[in-house]
Amino acid sequence: MLILLPPSEGKTPATSGAPVDPSSLWLPSLTTARTRVLRKLVALCARSSARSVADSLAVLGLSEGQRDELARNASLESASAAPASEIYTGVLYEALNPGDLPDDARTWIGASAIVFSGLWGAVRLGDRIPAYRCSVGVTLPAIGGLTAYWKKALRPALDAATAGTPVLDLRSGAYAAMWAPPENAAVVKILHERIVDGVARRSVVSHFNKATKGRLVRALAVEGAAPGTVDEMVTALRDLKFTVEERPGPAGRPRQLEVIVTEL
């Protein structure tokens, strides 16, 4: 199975190591597309005039207090790289905590988890990358909107990589738009259920949504789950004591699953 994850906004820079080699990342057919985005991002952030800096901050959706992110982006081609599992450190990845997994579970994560990225397109957690700041919602000069850019580049590569393999889609909306999964996929929404005046009410809670996704992936990794179909994937989640409900959806589209949690 393959599990599709969003990146974390916060990232921890590598303290040592060789720079990134775009051709070494998962799906090397994306090397040209990745290199183009990398170089345009570096050029955007290397500009130094006051007007250029202000424009670069605006393009990346950053505040004046985040100017250090521009300097980091400007040095991406020479910056130290480390496994993506060490670079992405947001709520989901803290709950997943891949560095604390048993060896077999880390191997499972390395083969199964795919992170979508505005800069790299899609990478495995074992791929070596530097810390960066570039969401998929960015519009880069000479490239345009990264969602449309990656949607075109990723489709042939990912369609081939996921053929015959069940896919568990845990991406957030912006990253989900980069590639539409096939029929043999399940899109997961995390809902918090609480009782209000005797009535069960469900809602999305952002922080807990991310943490639950991290725990869900960790549980599958520790179990070494190997479902061959979406039905088997749902069974694996239920066997791990997750409350999973399915919503009706159109034929020929990914299945729609809701994982219900009652405690925050």
C-alpha positions in Angstrom: 0.0 0.0 0.0 1.0 3.6 -0.4 0.0 6.4 2.1 -0.2 10.0 0.8 0.8 12.7 3.4 1.0 16.5 3.4 4.3 18.1 4.3 4.6 20.1 7.5 4.9 23.9 7.3 7.6 23.8 10.0 10.8 22.1 9.1 14.0 21.4 11.0 17.2 22.2 9.0 19.8 19.5 8.6 23.0 20.3 10.5 25.3 18.4 8.3 25.4 16.3 5.1 25.7 16.7 1.4 23.3 18.9 -0.6 20.2 17.5 -2.2 20.5 15.6 -5.5 17.2 15.9 -7.2 17.9 12.9 -9.4 18.2 10.7 -6.2 14.6 11.4 -5.1 11.7 9.0 -5.5 10.4 9.0 -9.1 13.5 10.3 -10.9 11.4 11.0 -14.0 10.5 14.2 -12.0 14.1 15.4 -11.9 13.7 18.1 -14.6 10.5 19.4 -13.1 12.0 19.5 -9.6 15.2 21.2 -10.7 13.2 23.9 -12.5 11.1 24.7 -9.4 14.3 24.6 -7.2 16.2 27.1 -9.4 13.3 29.5 -9.8 12.7 29.5 -6.0 16.4 30.1 -5.3 16.5 32.9 -7.8 13.4 34.5 -6.3 14.8 34.4 -2.8 18.3 35.5 -3.7 17.2 39.0 -4.7 18.4 41.6 -2.3 16.8 45.0 -3.0 14.1 46.2 -0.5 11.4 46.0 -3.2 12.5 42.6 -4.3 12.6 41.2 -0.8 9.1 42.6 -0.1 7.9 40.9 -3.4 9.5 37.6 -2.5 7.9 37.6 0.9 4.5 38.3 -0.7 4.9 35.6 -3.3 5.7 33.0 -0.6 3.0 34.3 1.8 5.6 35.2 4.5 5.7 38.1 6.9 8.5 40.6 7.4 9.6 38.6 10.5 10.2 35.6 8.3 12.9 37.1 6.1 15.3 34.3 7.3 13.2 31.9 5.3 14.3 33.8 2.1 17.9 33.3 3.0 17.3 29.6 3.7 15.6 29.2 0.3 18.4 31.1 -1.5 21.0 28.6 -0.3 18.9 25.4 -1.1 21.3 24.1 -3.7 24.2 24.0 -1.3 22.4 23.5 2.0 22.8 20.3 4.0 20.2 17.6 3.3 18.8 14.9 5.6 16.0 12.3 5.3 12.6 13.9 4.9 11.5 12.1 8.1 13.9 14.4 10.0 13.1 17.6 8.1 9.3 17.4 8.4 8.6 18.1 12.1 5.0 19.3 12.3 2.1 17.8 14.4 1.5 14.9 12.1 5.2 13.9 12.1 5.6 14.4 15.8 2.8 11.9 16.3 4.2 9.5 13.7 7.7 9.9 15.3 9.5 7.7 12.7 12.8 8.0 14.4 11.4 6.0 17.4 10.0 3.2 15.4 11.4 -0.4 15.4 13.6 -1.2 12.4 10.9 -3.2 10.5 8.4 -0.4 11.0 10.9 2.2 9.7 11.5 0.1 6.7 7.7 -0.1 6.2 7.3 3.7 6.4 10.2 4.2 4.0 8.5 2.1 1.4 4.9 3.1 2.0 4.7 6.8 3.0 4.8 9.5 0.3 4.9 13.2 1.1 3.6 15.8 -1.3 5.5 19.0 -1.6 5.3 22.3 -3.5 9.0 22.1 -4.1 9.7 18.4 -4.8 6.4 17.2 -6.1 6.4 13.9 -4.1 9.1 12.3 -2.0 9.6 9.3 0.2 10.4 9.9 3.9 13.9 8.4 3.3 14.7 10.9 0.5 17.4 13.4 1.5 16.1 17.0 1.2 17.0 20.4 2.8 14.6 22.4 4.9 12.7 24.9 2.6 9.7 27.2 2.6 7.4 26.8 -0.5 3.8 25.8 -0.2 1.9 24.3 -3.2 -0.3 27.4 -3.2 2.7 29.6 -4.4 2.8 31.1 -7.8 6.5 31.3 -9.0 7.7 33.6 -11.7 8.0 31.9 -15.1 6.4 28.7 -13.7 3.0 29.9 -12.5 0.9 28.2 -9.9 2.6 25.1 -8.4 -0.7 23.2 -8.0 -1.3 23.2 -11.8 2.5 22.7 -12.5 2.7 19.6 -10.4 -0.7 18.3 -11.4 0.6 18.0 -14.9 4.0 16.6 -14.0 2.9 14.1 -11.4 0.0 12.4 -13.2 2.0 10.0 -15.4 4.5 9.2 -12.8 2.1 8.6 -10.0 -0.5 6.8 -12.1 2.2 4.2 -13.0 3.6 4.0 -9.4 0.2 3.3 -7.8 -1.2 0.9 -10.4 -2.6 -2.1 -8.7 -1.7 -0.8 -5.2 -4.2 0.4 -2.6 -3.7 4.0 -1.7 -4.6 5.7 1.6 -4.9 9.4 1.1 -4.3 11.5 4.2 -3.4 14.8 2.4 -4.9 18.2 3.2 -7.0 20.0 0.5 -4.2 22.0 -1.1 -2.0 19.0 -1.5 -4.8 16.7 -2.6 -5.3 18.9 -5.6 -1.8 18.0 -6.9 -2.9 14.5 -8.0 -6.2 12.7 -8.1 -5.9 9.2 -6.8 -7.4 6.3 -8.7 -10.3 4.1 -7.9 -8.2 1.8 -5.7 -7.8 4.5 -3.1 -9.5 5.8 0.1 -9.6 9.4 1.1 -9.7 9.8 4.9 -11.3 12.5 7.0 -10.7 12.7 10.8 -13.8 13.8 12.8 -14.1 14.5 16.5 -17.3 13.3 18.0 -18.7 14.8 21.2 -22.1 14.7 22.9 -23.8 18.1 23.2 -27.2 18.2 25.0 -27.5 14.4 24.5 -26.8 14.6 20.7 -23.7 13.3 19.0 -22.0 16.1 17.0 -19.0 15.7 14.8 -16.4 18.3 13.7 -12.9 18.7 12.2 -10.3 19.8 14.7 -7.1 20.8 12.9 -4.4 20.0 15.4 -6.0 16.7 16.5 -6.8 15.8 12.9 -3.0 15.9 12.1 -2.0 14.1 15.3 -4.6 11.3 14.6 -3.2 10.9 11.1 0.3 10.5 12.5 -0.8 7.9 15.0 -2.8 6.1 12.3 0.2 5.7 10.1 2.4 4.7 13.0 0.0 2.0 14.0 -0.1 0.6 10.4 3.8 0.7 10.3 4.2 -1.1 13.6 1.6 -3.7 12.5 3.5 -4.1 9.1 0.1 -3.9 7.4 0.1 -5.3 3.8 -3.5 -4.9 2.5 -3.9 -5.8 -1.2 -7.2 -3.9 -1.6 -9.1 -1.0 -0.1 -11.4 -3.4 1.7 -8.4 -5.0 3.4 -7.1 -1.6 4.2 -10.3 -0.7 6.0 -10.2 -4.0 7.8 -6.6 -3.3 8.9 -7.6 0.0 10.4 -10.5 -1.5 12.3 -8.4 -4.3 13.6 -6.1 -1.6 15.0 -9.1 -0.2 16.9 -9.8 2.8 14.7 -13.5 3.6 14.3 -13.9 3.8 10.5 -17.2 4.7 8.7 -17.6 4.9 5.0 -19.7 7.6 3.2 -21.3 6.9 -0.1 -19.5 8.2 -3.2 -19.7 8.1 -6.9 -18.7 4.9 -8.7 -15.2 4.8 -10.1 -13.9 7.4 -7.6 -11.8 6.9 -4.4 -13.7 5.6 -1.4 -14.6 8.2 1.3 -13.7 7.1 4.8 -14.3 8.9 8.2 -12.2 8.0 11.2 -14.1 9.0 14.3 -12.3 10.0 17.5 -13.9 10.9 20.8 -10.9 12.1 22.8 -8.7 15.1 22.0 
